[in-house]
């Protein structure tokens, strides 16, 4: 990405925001254009500054980061929200994606993960930190996970790229195949997974913990319990 990525940091702890600012601005292409301590301030700053990415905590005064995500997307459908939270429970992740967030990482993540996530979200790609991806994979319905495992290697590769937000044309260029071939395989993937559209494919991917950049493995299937 050639242009600088402007970031709005939303967290109610000033010391925490300062640490995130220092971390992000180690990369000269990232500029923290504003910091907000609550959802109302964040909403105002977003409207004034139009940052490329809003990095949002869930636990905020006035209203939660998930509700803020809904408000920002209602204001600007192109808003790109990265949730950065201490909560790693699946319910929070699912609610964040239902609200329209593109990425979700936990505060237990390594420092470089935040930078990587900001770039991914800036490009419109889904991003999950590895710990969140594994939790979602374990919580996904067994039948759904098994269906994903049943995809061929090529189908799974395309499914993962679709889950990250890549277009058929971009996937075709990346894999050196035609966009038409990608579209045909996408139809096969939908049929195998019981999805009728791209949104449902993305939801299945999120439930199975797929979509994080750098995580190539398939979702975990819990080992069957052994008889006593």
PERAMO-V446040 format. One record per residue. RES is the residue in three letters. SS is DSSP state (~ for helix, > for strand, _ for the rest). PSI is psi in whole degrees, 0 to 359 (999 if undefined). OMEGA is omega in radians with two decimals (* if undefined). Layout:
# PERAMO-V446040
RES&SS&PSI&OMEGA  RES&SS&PSI&OMEGA
This chain:
# PERAMO-V446040
UNK&_&122&-3.06  UNK&_&320&-3.10  UNK&_&156&3.12  UNK&_&148&3.13  UNK&>&114&3.09  UNK&>&139&-3.02  UNK&>&135&2.96  UNK&>&120&3.12  UNK&>&127&-3.12  UNK&>&107&3.13  UNK&_&142&-3.05  UNK&_&2&3.12  UNK&_&116&-3.08  UNK&~&320&-3.13  UNK&~&320&3.12  UNK&~&315&3.13  UNK&~&320&3.13  UNK&~&318&3.11  UNK&~&318&3.12  UNK&~&320&3.12  UNK&~&311&-3.14  UNK&~&319&-3.13  UNK&~&311&-3.09  UNK&~&320&-3.05  UNK&_&4&2.91  UNK&_&332&3.07  UNK&_&117&-3.05  UNK&_&347&-3.13  UNK&_&354&3.13  UNK&>&131&3.13  UNK&>&122&3.04  UNK&>&106&-3.03  UNK&>&342&3.13  UNK&>&158&3.04  UNK&>&142&3.13  UNK&>&140&-3.10  UNK&_&347&3.12  UNK&>&171&-3.02  UNK&~&324&-3.14  UNK&~&315&3.09  UNK&~&319&3.13  UNK&~&318&3.14  UNK&~&316&3.13  UNK&~&313&-3.10  UNK&~&322&3.13  UNK&~&317&3.14  UNK&~&328&-3.12  UNK&~&321&-2.95  UNK&~&339&3.13  UNK&_&58&-3.14  UNK&_&155&3.09  UNK&_&319&-3.11  UNK&>&138&2.97  UNK&>&121&3.08  UNK&>&114&-2.89  UNK&>&129&2.98  UNK&_&158&3.11  UNK&_&315&-3.07  UNK&_&99&-3.11  UNK&_&152&3.01  UNK&>&154&3.07  UNK&_&301&3.04  UNK&_&160&-3.03  UNK&_&165&3.07  UNK&~&331&3.10  UNK&~&317&3.08  UNK&~&323&3.08  UNK&~&319&3.11  UNK&~&315&3.11  UNK&~&316&-3.11  UNK&~&318&-3.12  UNK&~&320&-3.13  UNK&~&331&3.05  UNK&~&328&3.13  UNK&~&319&-3.09  UNK&_&106&-3.08  UNK&_&343&-3.13  UNK&_&3&-3.13  UNK&_&140&-3.12  UNK&_&113&-3.01  UNK&>&129&3.02  UNK&>&117&3.08  UNK&>&131&-3.13  UNK&>&101&-2.91  UNK&>&160&3.02  UNK&_&343&-3.08  UNK&_&123&3.09  UNK&_&10&3.13  UNK&_&143&-3.08  UNK&~&325&-3.09  UNK&~&320&3.12  UNK&~&319&-3.14  UNK&~&314&-3.13  UNK&~&318&3.13  UNK&~&323&3.13  UNK&~&317&3.13  UNK&~&325&3.06  UNK&~&326&3.12  UNK&~&342&3.10  UNK&_&4&3.08  UNK&_&149&3.11  UNK&_&326&-3.10  UNK&>&158&3.11  UNK&>&120&3.05  UNK&>&156&-3.13  UNK&>&160&3.14  UNK&_&356&3.03  UNK&_&356&-3.11  UNK&_&155&3.06  UNK&_&150&-3.09  UNK&~&321&-3.09  UNK&~&340&3.14  UNK&~&322&3.13  UNK&~&315&3.14  UNK&~&314&3.14  UNK&~&319&-3.13  UNK&~&320&3.13  UNK&~&316&3.12  UNK&~&318&-3.14  UNK&~&312&-3.12  UNK&~&323&3.10  UNK&~&330&3.14  UNK&_&6&3.09  UNK&_&20&-3.10  UNK&_&141&3.10  UNK&_&141&3.11  UNK&>&129&3.01  UNK&>&139&3.00  UNK&_&155&-3.02  UNK&~&321&-3.12  UNK&~&322&3.12  UNK&~&318&3.14  UNK&~&319&-3.12  UNK&~&322&3.12  UNK&~&315&3.13  UNK&~&321&-3.14  UNK&~&321&-3.14  UNK&~&332&-3.09  UNK&~&350&-3.08  UNK&_&149&3.08  UNK&_&136&-3.06  UNK&~&317&-3.12  UNK&~&323&3.14  UNK&~&317&3.12  UNK&~&318&3.14  UNK&~&323&3.11  UNK&~&321&3.09  UNK&~&319&3.12  UNK&~&333&-3.10  UNK&_&349&3.08  UNK&_&147&3.06  UNK&_&163&3.13  UNK&~&317&3.14  UNK&~&318&3.11  UNK&~&318&-3.13  UNK&~&321&3.11  UNK&~&315&3.14  UNK&~&320&3.09  UNK&~&316&-3.14  UNK&~&318&3.13  UNK&~&322&3.06  UNK&~&319&-3.14  UNK&~&331&3.10  UNK&_&354&3.07  UNK&_&9&3.13  UNK&_&145&3.09  UNK&_&165&3.11  UNK&~&320&3.13  UNK&~&316&-3.13  UNK&~&321&3.12  UNK&~&317&3.12  UNK&~&318&3.12  UNK&~&320&-3.11  UNK&~&323&-3.07  UNK&~&2&3.13  UNK&_&42&3.04  UNK&_&167&-3.09  UNK&_&155&3.08  UNK&~&329&3.11  UNK&~&319&3.09  UNK&~&318&3.11  UNK&~&316&-3.14  UNK&~&319&3.12  UNK&~&317&3.12  UNK&~&327&3.09  UNK&~&321&3.10  UNK&~&320&3.11  UNK&~&318&3.14  UNK&~&315&3.11  UNK&~&316&-3.13  UNK&~&316&-3.11  UNK&~&328&-3.09  UNK&~&358&3.12  UNK&_&31&3.14  UNK&_&142&-3.13  UNK&_&347&-3.13  UNK&_&176&-3.09  UNK&~&326&3.14  UNK&~&318&3.12  UNK&~&324&3.05  UNK&~&317&3.14  UNK&~&322&3.12  UNK&~&319&3.09  UNK&~&317&3.13  UNK&~&316&-3.13  UNK&~&316&-3.13  UNK&~&330&-3.13  UNK&_&4&3.09  UNK&_&27&-3.12  UNK&_&142&3.13  UNK&_&347&3.12  UNK&_&132&3.09  UNK&_&138&3.10  UNK&_&350&3.09  UNK&_&107&-3.03  UNK&_&342&-3.05  UNK&_&158&3.12  UNK&_&163&-3.12  UNK&_&153&-3.11  UNK&_&138&2.97  UNK&_&119&-3.13  UNK&_&139&3.10  UNK&_&139&3.12  UNK&_&144&-3.13  UNK&_&140&3.13  UNK&_&143&3.10  UNK&_&150&-3.10  UNK&_&999&*
